[in-house]
């Protein structure tokens, strides 16, 4: 019997001991019992964020926690090494990008401060990590992407091979580039990158690529870029 992704949950590796997953009372326990109303015998899937997947049926639900003996264990391939570096967006657009980038398989997501960024947090809000985790659970992905700390464009460019900046005046089309190794895709905020930022990225060895003939919104551009790779 297949297990729906609504029954896939992220757990810490320490929750697995001697072939058993133990879900202690807390947020996940409440989600499984009160929100999803799972019962003894229901099949569930757990992933530890680094590719390991464990499946089994709930054997016990008590006041101290949930016990799930592991029936099968698999390792999900990690996939291609792609980082999305994106100028921080306003309101719910950043949430949307975090969700879709996770679903599309980005290894890491770097929130950037660029010249046209308006919202400038000093640190990554805890909610952003929660969004990525929920998106991984929903999509059936066993690897959690790294939501990196807030950095400037200059910091992200330093020492990165395979950098590709998306800009309307790019000399090549992204879907025509042959980028098989680790790749960092740079997407600007609302309004895109300035000409000076594009020139700086090019001076650091980044390829400047176009996503097509039309000017895309920043959140759309991020998803199109990941999809084309």
Secondary structure, 3 states (H helix, E strand, C coil): CCCCHHHEEECCHHHEECCEEEEECCHHHHHHHHHCCCCCCCEEEEECEECEEEEEEEEEEECCEEEEEEEEEEECCCCCCEEEEEECCCCHHHHHHHHHHHHCCCCEEEEEECCCCCCCCCCCCHHHHHHHHHHHHHHCCCECCEECCCEEHHHHHCCCCCEEEECCCCCEEHHHCCCCCCEEEEECCCCCCCHHHHHHHHHCCCEEEECCCCCCCHHHHHHHHHHHC
